[in-house]
Amino acid sequence: MSAAAIERARGWLALLAVILEPAPWVLAWIAVGLLAVAARRARFAESTPQLGGV
């Protein structure tokens, strides 16, 4: 997982922490979900050849 993806996930978690402040267990589940999605996207991006050298 790239550093940019981790920072993006942290930013979303900070926003969600403000919105869902009274329910920390909800934040924990959301964090696990976001990390799983980010890891899946990173794995897919690594396995997919990029066109045009981008």
HELIX and SHEET records of a PDB file:
HELIX    1   1 ALA A    3  ILE A   19  1                                  17    
HELIX    2   2 PRO A   24  SER A   47  1                                  24    
HELIX    3   3 LEU A   51  GLY A   53  5                                   3    
END                                                                             
